[in-house]
């Protein structure tokens, strides 16, 4: 043993220095491997992947199909995830700041205790908690910087993509946004949110069985209360004590040394579930909105039934017999309206008559179906419009050649299509543009057969309001064209190439819209537009109702190709049924207001600031309207 000791002591100093260097190099290599591994594991734990999903369809973003689709704009999922996470972290930053303050206080207390009583206590845990608490402030700064850089583009993008994603519902919801109510219920939900996030971590700690039991019990009581509660009025009287008790329990849970990574993961999972639920309800609300836009209110059905019953009860004679000469007099001004809505049709007729200089030479041919025929008949017997003549026709009783050969048995008013066009060359918030195209329905192409003795007519949709005298249209030279209409050159035929059935067409031709149309019936018959239209209809539709209606858009554009006389764009102001940004001076200077879009003025969710122009011509002091509570 002495010899061994002597050998070690006699080792040369160079070898001892070499061993020190070897140990130092080994420690350096070990640290260089450990630090990147720790960073990677930390990032992985902070930002779990695989749970951020978005099942919204973007298959129709390049061109929205014209069957009233719900179209969603394209976006970068990773960018949306980062903004979403930053928003959550920013929202919870005050909570983390309080935790950091508590942890730093606890750490200082632990250091004082360490100095006085020895190396006991968990100072390492406090240090880790303090580091995690400071992390959200860094994330918050990054989020604020990104939000400041994208503020201008984000606001425009939300405004422009809102309608594309959920239809007009989102614009309506923004317009009708109300202050948040039921603050106590919201506070209960926030407390439950935090308690659920902390519960899994508290349950894993040893020696905290009572705290775990208290958190679980409070969560169950909150869930039971919220399952029976909608507003603050539904809450029990002892809710104040429950809130105080939950606050104390959450404070105790926050004071424990838990792993912040687990809390972060749980918060993100709960946030995911909440966002999925909110997205589901938003889609459901958008569907109900579109359903409401296509369905008349029950008060309108009540009015229709009351008028029909009153028609048969009164047994009034046919007052139209004295107007037969006017109905076929080619020297008078003839207006044609296809409609199933009595109030909409009456407003269109009333506005036209009230703004005309001479109403005695005006004849309105109102074509409706058998269900509404007697409603229309009795309404126009009860209400007169100066000296104008209103001729009501039952579409179901017409005897026409094309009507029977193609089995067109149902009335088809103007069809309206929402078309989303994408411009790749534009910036992100300007790539998508939505246009509402209203075109003639299948029934409109029977006008030359229904009015065989007339030479020229003005076709009006029932969602228009007339503000000027339209007598100038009868002196308008159409230059050999068939249809005088408003052209929409923002949409061209080339953008419908997939729906044209292989027929030749000029891709640069502008689309046109119905609403106000001056039609030369003699030129119509000469070009056999009706025969061409129904021949093309047989080839493009596959027998389903959806294809039957969808075919109206491409066939109408093809039937009048190179036969459209463009009306002055200042005459008609369209978009009042979907565009909130129509200028007031443009509305007041227009001769015709067209409420194309889903937000019709007779519906509850019509655009409020545009409703007054329509209500001004609504019939007042009508008994049946009061009885059925019709107040659009």
Secondary structure as GFF3:
##gff-version 3
##sequence-region A 1 632
A	DSSP	alpha_helix	2	9	.	.	.	ID=ss1
A	DSSP	alpha_helix	13	46	.	.	.	ID=ss2
A	DSSP	alpha_helix	77	91	.	.	.	ID=ss3
A	DSSP	alpha_helix	93	117	.	.	.	ID=ss4
A	DSSP	alpha_helix	123	149	.	.	.	ID=ss5
A	DSSP	alpha_helix	151	166	.	.	.	ID=ss6
A	DSSP	alpha_helix	169	175	.	.	.	ID=ss7
A	DSSP	alpha_helix	183	203	.	.	.	ID=ss8
A	DSSP	alpha_helix	209	227	.	.	.	ID=ss9
A	DSSP	three_ten_helix	232	234	.	.	.	ID=ss10
A	DSSP	alpha_helix	239	255	.	.	.	ID=ss11
A	DSSP	alpha_helix	260	293	.	.	.	ID=ss12
A	DSSP	alpha_helix	298	314	.	.	.	ID=ss13
A	DSSP	three_ten_helix	319	323	.	.	.	ID=ss14
A	DSSP	alpha_helix	324	327	.	.	.	ID=ss15
A	DSSP	beta_strand	333	338	.	.	.	ID=ss16
A	DSSP	alpha_helix	342	354	.	.	.	ID=ss17
A	DSSP	beta_strand	362	368	.	.	.	ID=ss18
A	DSSP	alpha_helix	373	382	.	.	.	ID=ss19
A	DSSP	beta_strand	389	394	.	.	.	ID=ss20
A	DSSP	three_ten_helix	395	397	.	.	.	ID=ss21
A	DSSP	alpha_helix	401	405	.	.	.	ID=ss22
A	DSSP	beta_strand	415	422	.	.	.	ID=ss23
A	DSSP	three_ten_helix	428	430	.	.	.	ID=ss24
A	DSSP	beta_strand	432	439	.	.	.	ID=ss25
A	DSSP	three_ten_helix	442	446	.	.	.	ID=ss26
A	DSSP	alpha_helix	447	450	.	.	.	ID=ss27
A	DSSP	beta_strand	456	460	.	.	.	ID=ss28
A	DSSP	beta_strand	464	466	.	.	.	ID=ss29
A	DSSP	three_ten_helix	471	475	.	.	.	ID=ss30
A	DSSP	beta_strand	483	492	.	.	.	ID=ss31
A	DSSP	three_ten_helix	493	499	.	.	.	ID=ss32
A	DSSP	beta_strand	510	520	.	.	.	ID=ss33
A	DSSP	alpha_helix	521	527	.	.	.	ID=ss34
A	DSSP	alpha_helix	529	540	.	.	.	ID=ss35
A	DSSP	alpha_helix	545	559	.	.	.	ID=ss36
A	DSSP	beta_strand	564	566	.	.	.	ID=ss37
A	DSSP	beta_strand	572	573	.	.	.	ID=ss38
A	DSSP	alpha_helix	584	589	.	.	.	ID=ss39
A	DSSP	beta_strand	592	594	.	.	.	ID=ss40
A	DSSP	alpha_helix	608	615	.	.	.	ID=ss41
A	DSSP	alpha_helix	623	627	.	.	.	ID=ss42
###
